[in-house]
């Protein structure tokens, strides 16, 4: 596997994580009320889409001949941004599940 192929694989892995987060937000109907889900889904949806677009753009640049070295630097920033958003999505889903299960004692 060449360094370029490895880089493209890593970009694709980030993108797949973003897709899974989006799918999880869409399927947690029992955990989160529909009104809250709609409000938060818009914000998360925009952020997830923006990161997915960055993945596609970086992959296109690398396939177009951009330097793999530069690509690795951009991937590092992309991974950091994706990790931050994925943690936030996970915390939101965890909170909804805790609330739905009544484990919050009414605090949420």
C-alpha positions in Angstrom: 0.0 0.0 0.0 1.4 3.4 -1.0 1.4 6.4 1.4 -1.2 8.0 -0.8 -3.5 5.0 -0.6 -3.0 4.8 3.1 -3.9 8.5 3.4 -7.1 8.1 1.3 -8.0 5.1 3.5 -7.7 7.2 6.6 -9.8 10.0 5.1 -12.4 7.4 4.2 -12.4 6.1 7.8 -13.1 9.6 9.2 -15.9 10.0 6.7 -17.5 6.7 7.7 -17.4 7.7 11.4 -19.2 10.8 10.5 -21.9 8.9 8.6 -22.4 6.5 11.5 -22.8 9.4 13.8 -25.4 10.9 11.5 -27.2 7.6 11.3 -27.2 7.3 15.1 -28.7 10.7 15.5 -31.5 9.8 13.0 -32.4 6.5 14.7 -32.6 7.5 18.4 -36.3 8.4 18.4 -36.9 6.8 21.8 -34.0 8.5 23.5 -34.7 12.1 22.5 -37.9 14.0 22.2 -38.8 14.9 18.6 -38.7 18.7 19.3 -35.2 18.5 20.8 -34.0 16.1 18.2 -35.1 18.5 15.4 -33.4 21.5 17.0 -30.1 19.6 17.6 -30.2 17.6 14.4 -30.0 20.8 12.4 -26.9 21.9 14.1 -25.3 18.5 14.2 -26.4 17.8 10.6 -24.7 21.0 9.3 -21.5 20.3 11.2 -21.4 16.6 10.1 -22.1 17.5 6.5 -19.3 20.2 6.6 -16.8 17.7 7.9 -17.9 15.1 5.3 -17.4 17.7 2.6 -13.9 18.4 3.9 -13.2 14.7 3.7 -14.4 14.6 0.1 -12.4 17.7 -0.8 -9.2 16.4 0.7 -9.6 13.0 -1.0 -10.2 14.7 -4.3 -7.1 16.9 -3.9 -4.9 13.9 -3.0 -6.3 11.9 -6.0 -5.6 15.0 -8.1 -1.9 14.9 -7.3 -1.6 17.0 -4.2 1.3 16.2 -1.9 0.6 13.4 0.5 2.7 15.2 3.1 0.4 18.2 3.0 -2.5 15.9 3.0 -1.4 14.2 6.2 -1.3 17.6 7.9 -4.7 18.4 6.7 -6.0 15.0 7.8 -4.6 15.6 11.3 -6.8 18.8 11.6 -9.8 17.0 10.1 -9.5 14.1 12.5 -9.3 16.5 15.5 -12.3 18.4 14.4 -14.2 15.2 13.7 -13.3 13.8 17.1 -14.6 16.9 18.8 -17.9 16.7 17.0 -18.3 13.0 17.5 -17.7 13.3 21.2 -20.4 16.0 21.3 -22.8 13.7 19.4 -22.1 10.8 21.7 -22.7 13.0 24.8 -26.0 14.2 23.4 -27.1 10.6 22.7 -26.0 9.4 26.1 -27.9 12.2 27.8 -31.0 11.3 25.8 -30.7 7.6 26.7 -30.2 8.4 30.4 -33.2 10.7 30.4 -35.4 8.1 28.5 -34.4 5.4 31.0 -35.2 7.7 34.0 -31.7 7.4 35.3 -31.3 11.1 35.7 -33.8 11.3 38.6 -35.6 14.1 36.7 -32.6 16.4 36.7 -32.5 16.6 32.9 
